[in-house]
Amino acid sequence: MELTLTQIVWRLLLAAILTGLIGIEREMRKKPAGVRTNALIGLGSCLMSLGGIYIMAMYPAVTDPTRIASVVVQGVGFLGAGAIIQAKGSVRGLTTAATMWVVAGIGIACGLGFYMAALITTLIVFALLAIFGPLDAKLMGKEKDDNHGLPR
């Protein structure tokens, strides 16, 4: 399957837009990985998925496009691990790491042309971040401020 230039541009732009939107939400909450980080992870994941499709079209007997996606997931997991910080007996950055991992998945989905899954996942991520973040703070009895979610 060879992709047209229009398909390539559409997939790259969609990945950057969807993951950038998630980054805007993180930026508004003053989290470390914002618009640029999330959009770049999504865009890069999309590009690597497109690369897998291209290689498969050029050398059909040699490769499988999902091999690149699996390495992207591992690499972004490593990147996310760097976002996790342990300080004063608490762990911070888990949501940031998980967000980085899921935006990579959204980028992969866009690259493979799985648009509905990418869009639905973006909507679910927004719901999880917008609804469960404040709910978690309320249930855990924490007063959150702009200090990256740490209790006052």
Contact map, one row per residue, 1 for C-alpha under 8 A:
11100000000000000000000000000000000000000000000000001001100000000000000000000000000000000000000000000000000000000000000000000000000000000000000000000000
11110000000000000000000000000000000000000000000000001100100000000000000000000000000000000000000000000000000000000000000000000000000000000000000000000000
11111011000000000000000000000000000000000000000000000100000000000000000000000000000000000000000000000000000000000000000000000000000000000000000000000000
01111111000000000000000000000000000000000000000000000000000000000000000000000000000000000000000000000000000000000000000000000000000000000000000000000000
00111111100000000000000000000000000000000000000000000000000000000000000000000000000000000000000000000000000000000000000000000000000000000000000000000000
00011111110000000000000000000000000000000000000000000000000000000000000000000000000000000000000000000000000000000000000000000000000000000000000000000000
00111111111000000000000000000000000000000000000000000000000000000000000000000000000000000000000000000000000000000000000000000000000000000000000000000000
00111111111100000000000000000000000000000000000001000000000000000000000000000000000000000000000000000000000000100000000000000000000000000000000000000000
00001111111110000000000000000000000000000000000000000000000000000000000000000000000000000000000000000000000000000000000000000000000000000000000000000000
00000111111111000000000000000000000000000000000000000000000000000000000000000000000000000000000000000000000000000000000000000000000000000000000000000000
00000011111111100000000000000000000000000000010000000000000000000000000000000000000000000000000000000000000001101000000000000000000000000000000000000000
00000001111111110000000000000000000000000010011000000000000000000000000000000000000000000000000000000000000001100000000000000000000000000000000000000000
00000000111111111000000000000000000000000010000000000000000000000000000000000000000000000000000000000000000000000000000000000000000000000000000000000000
00000000011111111100000000000000000000000000000000000000000000000000000000000000000000000000000000000000000001000000000000000000000000000000000000000000
00000000001111111110000000000000000000100110010000000000000000000000000000000000000000000000000000000000011001100000000000000000000000000000000000000000
00000000000111111111000000000000000000110110000000000000000000000000000000000000000000000000000000000000001000000000000000000000000000000000000000000000
00000000000011111111100000000000000000100000000000000000000000000000000000000000000000000000000000000000000000000000000000000000000000000000000000000000
00000000000001111111110000000000000000100000000000000000000000000000000000000000000000000000000000000000010000000000011001000000000000000000000000000000
00000000000000111111111000000000001001101100000000000000000000000000000000000000000000000000000000000010011000000000000001000000000000000000000000000000
00000000000000011111111100000000001101100000000000000000000000000000000000000000000000000000000000000000000000000000000000000000000000000000000000000000
00000000000000001111111110000000001000000000000000000000000000000000000000000000000000000000000000000000000000000000000000000000000000000000000000000000
00000000000000000111111111000000001001000000000000000000000000000000000000000000000000000000000000000010000000000000000001001100000000000000000000000000
00000000000000000011111111100000111111100000000000000000000000000000000000000000000000000000000000000000000000000000000000000000000000000000000000000000
00000000000000000001111111110000011000000000000000000000000000000000000000000000000000000000000000000000000000000000000000000000000000000000000000000000
00000000000000000000111111111000010000000000000000000000000000000000000000000000000000000000000000000000000000000000000000000100000000000000000000000000
00000000000000000000011111111111111000000000000000000000000000000000000000000000000000000000000000000000000000000000000000000000000000000000000000000000
00000000000000000000001111111111111000000000000000000000000000000000000000000000000000000000000000000000000000000000000000000000000000000000000000000000
00000000000000000000000111111110000000000000000000000000000000000000000000000000000000000000000000000000000000000000000000000000000000000000000000000000
00000000000000000000000011111110000000000000000000000000000000000000000000000000000000000000000000000000000000000000000000000000000000000000000001010000
00000000000000000000000001111111010000000000000000000000000000000000000000000000000000000000000000000000000000000000000000000000000000000000000001010000
00000000000000000000000001111111110000000000000000000000000000000000000000000000000000000000000100000000000000000000000000000000000000000000000000010000
00000000000000000000000001100111110000000000000000000000000000000000000000000000000000000000000100000000000000000000000000000000000000000000000000000000
00000000000000000000001001100011111111000000000000000000000000000000000000000000000000000000000100010000000000000000000000000000000000000000000000000000
00000000000000000000001111100111111111000000000000000000000000000000000000000000000000000000000000000000000000000000000000000000000000000000000000000000
00000000000000000011111101100000111111100000000000000000000000000000000000000000000000000000000000000000000000000000000000000000000000000000000000000000
00000000000000000001001000000000111111110000000000000000000000000000000000000000000000000000000000000000000000000000000000000000000000000000000000000000
00000000000000000000001000000000111111111000000000000000000000000000000000000000000000000000000000000000000000000000000000000000000000000000000000000000
00000000000000000011011000000000111111111100000000000000000000000000000000000000000000000000000000010010000000000000000000000000000000000000000000000000
00000000000000111111001000000000001111111110000000000000000000000000000000000000000000000000000000000010000000000000000000000000000000000000000000000000
00000000000000010000000000000000000111111111000000000000000000000000000000000000000000000000000000000000000000000000000000000000000000000000000000000000
00000000000000000010000000000000000011111111100000000000000000000000000000010000000000000000000000010011001000000000000000000000000000000000000000000000
00000000000000110010000000000000000001111111110000000000000000000000000000000000000000000000000000000011111100000000000000000000000000000000000000000000
00000000000110110000000000000000000000111111111000000000000000000000000000000000000000000000000000000000001000000000000000000000000000000000000000000000
00000000000000000000000000000000000000011111111100000000000000000000000000000000000000000000000000000001001000000000000000000000000000000000000000000000
00000000000000000000000000000000000000001111111110000000000000000000100100000000000000000000000000000001101100100000000000000000000000000000000000000000
00000000001100100000000000000000000000000111111111000000000000000000000000000000000000000000000000000001001111110000000000000000000000000000000000000000
00000000000100000000000000000000000000000011111111100000000000000000000000000000000000000000000000000000000000100000000000000000000000000000000000000000
00000000000000000000000000000000000000000001111111110000000000000001100100000000000000000000000000000000000100100000000000000000000000000000000000000000
00000000000000000000000000000000000000000000111111111000000000001101100000000000000000000000000000000000000100110000000000000000000000000000000000000000
00000001000000000000000000000000000000000000011111111100000000000000000000000000000000000000000000000000000000110000000000000000000000000000000000000000
00000000000000000000000000000000000000000000001111111110000000001000000000000000000000000000000000000000000000000000000000000000000000000000000000000000
00000000000000000000000000000000000000000000000111111111000000111111100000000000000000000000000000000000000000000000000000000000000000000000000000000000
11000000000000000000000000000000000000000000000011111111100000001000000000000000000000000000000000000000000000010000000000000000000000000000000000000000
01100000000000000000000000000000000000000000000001111111110000000000000000000000000000000000000000000000000000000000000000000000000000000000000000000000
00000000000000000000000000000000000000000000000000111111111100101000000000000000000000000000000000000000000000000000000000000000000000000000000000000000
10000000000000000000000000000000000000000000000000011111111111111000000000000000000000000000000000000000000000000000000000000000000000000000000000000000
11000000000000000000000000000000000000000000000000001111111100000000000000000000000000000000000000000000000000000000000000000000000000000000000000000000
00000000000000000000000000000000000000000000000000000111111100000000000000000000000000000000000000000000000000000000000000000000000000000000000000000000
00000000000000000000000000000000000000000000000000000011111111100000000000000000000000000000000000000000000000000000000000000000000000000000000000000000
00000000000000000000000000000000000000000000000000000011111111110000000000000000000000000000000000000000000000000000000000000000000000000000000000000000
00000000000000000000000000000000000000000000000000000001001111100000000000000000000000000000000000000000000000000000000000000000000000000000000000000000
00000000000000000000000000000000000000000000000000000001001111110000000000000000000000000000000000000000000000000000000000000000000000000000000000000000
00000000000000000000000000000000000000000000000000010011001111111010000000000000000000000000000000000000000000000000000000000000000000000000000000000000
00000000000000000000000000000000000000000000000000010001000101111110000000000000000000000000000000000000000000000000000000000000000000000000000000000000
00000000000000000000000000000000000000000000000010111011000000111111100000000000000000000000000000000000000000000000000000000000000000000000000000000000
00000000000000000000000000000000000000000000000010010000000000011111110000000000000000000000000000000000000000000000000000000000000000000000000000000000
00000000000000000000000000000000000000000000000000010000000000111111111000000000000000000000000000000000000000000000000000000000000000000000000000000000
00000000000000000000000000000000000000000000000110010000000000001111111100000000000000000000000000000000000000000000000000000000000000000000000000000000
00000000000000000000000000000000000000000000100110010000000000001111111110000000000000000000000000000000000100000000000000000000000000000000000000000000
00000000000000000000000000000000000000000000000000000000000000000111111111000000000000000000000000000000000000000000000000000000000000000000000000000000
00000000000000000000000000000000000000000000000000000000000000000011111111100000000000000000000000000000000000000000000000000000000000000000000000000000
00000000000000000000000000000000000000000000100100000000000000000001111111110000000000000000000000000001000000000000000000000000000000000000000000000000
00000000000000000000000000000000000000000000000000000000000000000000111111111000000000000000000000001001100000000000000000000000000000000000000000000000
00000000000000000000000000000000000000000000000000000000000000000000011111111100000000000000000000000000000000000000000000000000000000000000000000000000
00000000000000000000000000000000000000000000000000000000000000000000001111111110000000000000000000000000000000000000000000000000000000000000000000000000
00000000000000000000000000000000000000001000000000000000000000000000000111111111000000000000000000011001000000000000000000000000000000000000000000000000
00000000000000000000000000000000000000000000000000000000000000000000000011111111100000000000000010001000000000000000000000000000000000000000000000000000
00000000000000000000000000000000000000000000000000000000000000000000000001111111110000000000000000000000000000000000000000000000000000000000000000000000
00000000000000000000000000000000000000000000000000000000000000000000000000111111111000000000000010000000000000000000000000000000000000000000000000000000
00000000000000000000000000000000000000000000000000000000000000000000000000011111111100000000000111011000000000000000000000000000000000000000000000000000
00000000000000000000000000000000000000000000000000000000000000000000000000001111111100000000000010000000000000000000000000000000000000000000000000000000
00000000000000000000000000000000000000000000000000000000000000000000000000000111111110000000000000000000000000000000000000000000000000000000000000000000
00000000000000000000000000000000000000000000000000000000000000000000000000000011111110000000110110000000000000000000000000000000000000000000000000000000
00000000000000000000000000000000000000000000000000000000000000000000000000000001111111000011110110000000000000000000000000000000000000000000000000000000
00000000000000000000000000000000000000000000000000000000000000000000000000000000011111100011100000000000000000000000000000000000000000000000000000000000
00000000000000000000000000000000000000000000000000000000000000000000000000000000000111111111000000000000000000000000000000000000000000000000000000000000
00000000000000000000000000000000000000000000000000000000000000000000000000000000000011111111000000000000000000000000000000000000000000000000000000000000
00000000000000000000000000000000000000000000000000000000000000000000000000000000000001111100000000000000000000000000000000000000000000000000000000000000
00000000000000000000000000000000000000000000000000000000000000000000000000000000000001111110000000000000000000000000000000000000000000000000000000000000
00000000000000000000000000000000000000000000000000000000000000000000000000000000000001111111000000000000000000000000000000000000000000000000000000000000
00000000000000000000000000000000000000000000000000000000000000000000000000000000000111101111110000000000000000000000000000000000000000000000000000000000
00000000000000000000000000000000000000000000000000000000000000000000000000000000000111100111110000000000000000000000000000000000000000000000000000000000
00000000000000000000000000000000000000000000000000000000000000000000000000000000001110000011111110000000000000000000000000000000000000000000000000000000
00000000000000000000000000000000000000000000000000000000000000000000000000000000001100000011111111000000000000000000000000000000000000000000000000000000
00000000000000000000000000000000000000000000000000000000000000000000000000000000000000000000111111100000000000000000000000000000000000000000000000000000
00000000000000000000000000000011100000000000000000000000000000000000000000000001001100000000111111110000000000000000000000000000000000000000000000000000
00000000000000000000000000000000000000000000000000000000000000000000000000001011101100000000111111111000000000000000000000000000000000000000000000000000
00000000000000000000000000000000000000000000000000000000000000000000000000000001000000000000011111111100000000000000000000000000000000000000000000000000
00000000000000000000000000000000000000000000000000000000000000000000000000000000000000000000001111111110000000000000000000000000000000000000000000000000
00000000000000000000000000000000100001001000000000000000000000000000000000010001000000000000000111111111000000000000000000000000000000000000000000000000
00000000000000000000000000000000000000000000000000000000000000000000000010011001000000000000000011111111100000000000000000000000000000000000000000000000
00000000000000000000000000000000000000000000000000000000000000000000000000000000000000000000000001111111110000000000000000000000000000000000000000000000
00000000000000000010010000000000000001101100000000000000000000000000000000000000000000000000000000111111111000000000000000000000000000000000000000000000
00000000000000000000000000000000000000001101110000000000000000000000000110010000000000000000000000011111111100000000000000000000000000000000000000000000
00000000000000000000000000000000000000000100100000000000000000000000000010000000000000000000000000001111111110000000010000000000000000000000000000000000
00000000000000100110000000000000000000000100000000000000000000000000000000000000000000000000000000000111111111000000110011000000000000000000000000000000
00000000000000110010000000000000000000001111110000000000000000000000000000000000000000000000000000000011111111100000010000000000000000000000000000000000
00000000000000000000000000000000000000000100110110000000000000000000100000000000000000000000000000000001111111110000000000000000000000000000000000000000
00000000000000000000000000000000000000000000010000000000000000000000000000000000000000000000000000000000111111111110110000000000000000000000000000000000
00000000001101100000000000000000000000000000010000000000000000000000000000000000000000000000000000000000011111111110010000000000000000000000000000000000
00000001001100100000000000000000000000000000111111000000000000000000000000000000000000000000000000000000001111111100000000000000000000000000000000000000
00000000000000000000000000000000000000000000010011001000000000000000000000000000000000000000000000000000000111111100000000000000000000000000000000000000
00000000001000000000000000000000000000000000000000000000000000000000000000000000000000000000000000000000000011111110000000000000000000000000000000000000
00000000000000000000000000000000000000000000000000000000000000000000000000000000000000000000000000000000000011111111110000000000000000000000000000000000
00000000000000000000000000000000000000000000000000000000000000000000000000000000000000000000000000000000000011001111111000000000000000000000000000000000
00000000000000000000000000000000000000000000000000000000000000000000000000000000000000000000000000000000000000000111111100000000000000000000000000000000
00000000000000000000000000000000000000000000000000000000000000000000000000000000000000000000000000000000010010000111111110000000000000000000000000000000
00000000000000000100000000000000000000000000000000000000000000000000000000000000000000000000000000000000111011000111111111000000000000000000000000000000
00000000000000000100000000000000000000000000000000000000000000000000000000000000000000000000000000000000000000000011111111100000000000000000000000000000
00000000000000000000000000000000000000000000000000000000000000000000000000000000000000000000000000000000000000000001111111110000000000000000000000000000
00000000000000000000000000000000000000000000000000000000000000000000000000000000000000000000000000000000010000000000111111111000000000000000000000000000
00000000000000000110010000000000000000000000000000000000000000000000000000000000000000000000000000000000010000000000011111111100000000000000000000000000
00000000000000000000000000000000000000000000000000000000000000000000000000000000000000000000000000000000000000000000001111111110000000000000000000000000
00000000000000000000000000000000000000000000000000000000000000000000000000000000000000000000000000000000000000000000000111111111000000000000000000000000
00000000000000000000010000000000000000000000000000000000000000000000000000000000000000000000000000000000000000000000000011111111100000000000000000000000
00000000000000000000010010000000000000000000000000000000000000000000000000000000000000000000000000000000000000000000000001111111110000000000000000000000
00000000000000000000000000000000000000000000000000000000000000000000000000000000000000000000000000000000000000000000000000111111111100000000000000000000
00000000000000000000000000000000000000000000000000000000000000000000000000000000000000000000000000000000000000000000000000011111111110000000000000000000
00000000000000000000000000000000000000000000000000000000000000000000000000000000000000000000000000000000000000000000000000001111111110000000000000000000
00000000000000000000000000000000000000000000000000000000000000000000000000000000000000000000000000000000000000000000000000000111111111000000000000000000
00000000000000000000000000000000000000000000000000000000000000000000000000000000000000000000000000000000000000000000000000000011111111100000000000000000
00000000000000000000000000000000000000000000000000000000000000000000000000000000000000000000000000000000000000000000000000000011111111110000000000000000
00000000000000000000000000000000000000000000000000000000000000000000000000000000000000000000000000000000000000000000000000000001111111111000000000000000
00000000000000000000000000000000000000000000000000000000000000000000000000000000000000000000000000000000000000000000000000000000011111111100000000000000
00000000000000000000000000000000000000000000000000000000000000000000000000000000000000000000000000000000000000000000000000000000001111111110000000000000
00000000000000000000000000000000000000000000000000000000000000000000000000000000000000000000000000000000000000000000000000000000000111111111000000000000
00000000000000000000000000000000000000000000000000000000000000000000000000000000000000000000000000000000000000000000000000000000000011111111111100000000
00000000000000000000000000000000000000000000000000000000000000000000000000000000000000000000000000000000000000000000000000000000000001111111111000000000
00000000000000000000000000000000000000000000000000000000000000000000000000000000000000000000000000000000000000000000000000000000000000111111110000000000
00000000000000000000000000000000000000000000000000000000000000000000000000000000000000000000000000000000000000000000000000000000000000011111110000000000
00000000000000000000000000000000000000000000000000000000000000000000000000000000000000000000000000000000000000000000000000000000000000001111111000000000
00000000000000000000000000000000000000000000000000000000000000000000000000000000000000000000000000000000000000000000000000000000000000001111111100000010
00000000000000000000000000000000000000000000000000000000000000000000000000000000000000000000000000000000000000000000000000000000000000001100111110000011
00000000000000000000000000000000000000000000000000000000000000000000000000000000000000000000000000000000000000000000000000000000000000001000011111101111
00000000000000000000000000000000000000000000000000000000000000000000000000000000000000000000000000000000000000000000000000000000000000000000001111111111
00000000000000000000000000001100000000000000000000000000000000000000000000000000000000000000000000000000000000000000000000000000000000000000000111111000
00000000000000000000000000000000000000000000000000000000000000000000000000000000000000000000000000000000000000000000000000000000000000000000000111111100
00000000000000000000000000001110000000000000000000000000000000000000000000000000000000000000000000000000000000000000000000000000000000000000000011111100
00000000000000000000000000000000000000000000000000000000000000000000000000000000000000000000000000000000000000000000000000000000000000000000000111111110
00000000000000000000000000000000000000000000000000000000000000000000000000000000000000000000000000000000000000000000000000000000000000000000000110111111
00000000000000000000000000000000000000000000000000000000000000000000000000000000000000000000000000000000000000000000000000000000000000000000011110001111
00000000000000000000000000000000000000000000000000000000000000000000000000000000000000000000000000000000000000000000000000000000000000000000001110000111
